Amino acid sequence: MITLHCLEKGALVRRVAEDLQALPDNVLWIDLLTPTQQEERFIEQALGLDIPTREELAEIEDSSRFYDENGAIFMTATVVMGITDRRPENAQVTFVLTRSCLITVRYSELSSFRQFETKLARQPVAYSTSHAIFLGLADAVVDRIADVLESVQVQLQTLSRCIFDERKEQRTDLQQMIQQLGQHRSLLSQLGESLFSSSRLTAFYRLHVGDSKQGVAKGSLKAMERDVRSLGEHQARLLGDIAFLLDATLGLINIEQNAIIKVFSIAAVLFLPPTLVGTVYGMNFENMPELSWPFGYPMALGMMIVSAIIPYAWFKFRDWL
């Protein structure tokens, strides 16, 4: 699908391209969402550009992600999608910045793009150049990462309270906590990759555009670079918190397992002497005086009880119980 954003009377107007014959002269942003081969050929012929395919978007080397060709700047960024559905995965978005317009190529629905389009509908006059639209989209991607990091931080604080709660009945399943920590760890890794991609994108844009764009675009670029750096530090700190919580959870699991093993060990020691007494008097020898003695059976039971009480008293004395 091709969505066109055209500049009319100083404001951007959104249109869905249905007639693939010619592009309007006042178009500033062309959004290609899962384009067909026909749509790709139409844009390529209209603008004289080679639109990257889906396979080319997945390449990771800088020469394939950031380059200029025929006066246009090609920049591919990694964006995390599927966070709301708890199935995060990386998606690639290519920004093609020409002298007259911005082209975006993507094969996934992205929350950051929807948020920017909502903002664009509220402030249609604020984005009157292709550079302003590009920086607005890049800033929306960074804002989305910030929102996810804030959500992860809140969830980690909740997990921390559950892990270190003194009341054992208030603790949830520790195995489930490990799974949640692993999911947060995977999400943070993907967000880190997206932040690194955004950092390379802003650096490439600054290198090829420089300070020629004045006003809000220049200020937005500097603010975005600061945000990317601060979010990278915040993401690294959250990774450290996850490592600590994971070690603490594994430590609690080891403590609980040791307590269970301790109970079994003490029970084995307590029942060992009575078992020995019962084994002795269970032997089938003819010359055993206690077999014909009237008090032999009570004596054997008493010896079993006393032999169990003595180890128990010794464990209590040594504070092992």
Residue pairs with C-beta under 8 A, 6 or more apart in sequence:
1 16
1 32
1 33
1 34
1 35
1 39
2 16
2 17
2 20
2 30
2 31
2 32
2 33
2 35
2 39
2 42
2 43
3 14
3 15
3 16
3 17
3 30
3 31
3 33
4 14
4 15
4 16
4 17
4 23
4 24
4 27
4 29
4 30
4 31
5 12
5 13
5 14
5 15
5 27
5 28
5 29
5 30
5 31
5 120
5 133
6 12
6 13
6 15
6 24
6 26
6 27
6 28
7 13
7 26
7 27
7 28
7 128
8 26
10 125
10 128
11 124
11 125
11 128
12 28
12 29
12 120
12 124
12 127
12 128
12 133
13 124
14 117
14 120
14 121
20 38
20 39
20 42
22 46
23 30
23 46
23 47
27 101
28 100
28 101
28 102
28 127
28 128
28 129
28 130
28 133
29 101
29 102
29 103
29 104
29 130
29 133
30 43
30 101
30 102
30 103
30 104
31 103
31 104
31 106
31 113
32 39
32 40
32 43
32 51
32 103
32 104
32 105
32 106
33 106
33 107
33 109
34 106
34 107
34 108
35 43
35 51
35 105
40 51
40 53
43 49
43 51
43 103
44 50
44 51
47 72
47 98
47 101
47 103
48 70
49 69
49 70
49 72
49 96
49 98
49 103
50 69
51 96
51 103
51 105
52 74
52 76
52 94
52 105
54 107
56 64
57 76
57 92
57 93
57 94
57 105
57 107
58 92
59 65
62 200
64 76
65 74
65 75
65 76
65 200
66 74
66 75
66 76
66 200
66 201
66 204
67 74
68 74
68 208
71 98
71 99
72 96
72 97
72 98
72 99
73 95
73 96
73 97
73 98
73 204
73 205
73 208
73 209
74 94
74 95
74 96
75 94
75 95
75 96
75 97
75 201
75 204
75 205
76 92
76 93
76 94
76 95
76 197
77 92
77 93
77 94
77 95
77 138
77 141
77 194
77 197
77 198
77 201
78 90
78 91
78 92
78 193
78 194
78 196
78 197
79 90
79 91
79 92
79 93
79 108
79 110
79 112
79 141
79 144
79 194
80 88
80 89
80 90
80 91
80 144
80 145
80 148
80 187
80 190
80 191
80 194
81 88
81 89
81 90
81 91
81 108
81 109
81 110
81 111
82 88
82 89
83 111
83 148
83 187
84 111
86 183
88 186
88 187
88 190
89 190
90 190
90 193
90 194
91 106
91 107
91 108
91 110
92 106
92 107
93 104
93 105
93 106
93 110
93 141
94 104
94 105
94 106
95 102
95 103
95 104
95 134
95 137
95 138
95 201
96 102
96 103
96 104
96 105
97 103
97 130
97 131
97 134
97 205
98 130
100 130
101 130
102 130
102 131
102 133
102 134
102 137
104 113
104 137
106 113
111 144
112 137
112 140
112 141
112 143
112 144
113 137
113 140
115 140
115 143
115 144
116 136
116 137
116 140
119 136
119 140
120 127
120 136
126 132
127 133
127 136
129 217
131 209
131 213
131 217
132 216
132 217
132 220
134 205
135 217
135 220
135 221
135 224
136 220
138 198
138 201
138 202
138 224
139 220
139 223
139 224
139 227
141 194
141 198
142 195
142 198
142 224
142 227
142 228
142 231
145 191
145 194
145 195
145 198
145 231
146 227
146 231
148 187
148 191
149 188
149 191
149 231
149 234
149 235
149 238
152 184
152 187
152 188
152 238
153 234
153 238
155 180
155 184
156 184
156 238
156 241
156 242
156 245
159 177
159 180
159 181
159 245
160 241
160 245
162 170
162 171
162 172
162 177
163 171
163 174
163 177
163 245
163 248
163 249
163 252
164 248
165 171
174 249
174 252
174 253
174 256
175 253
177 245
177 249
178 246
178 249
178 250
181 242
181 245
181 246
181 249
184 238
184 242
185 239
185 242
185 246
188 235
188 238
188 239
188 242
189 239
191 235
192 232
192 235
192 236
192 239
195 228
195 231
195 232
195 235
196 232
198 224
198 228
199 225
199 228
199 229
199 232
202 221
202 224
202 225
202 228
205 221
206 221
206 225
211 218
266 315
266 320
266 321
269 311
269 315
270 308
270 311
270 312
271 308
272 311
273 304
273 307
273 308
273 310
273 311
274 304
274 305
274 307
274 308
276 307
277 300
277 303
277 304
277 307
278 300
278 304
281 288
281 290
281 296
281 300
289 296
290 296
290 299
290 300
293 299
312 321
315 321
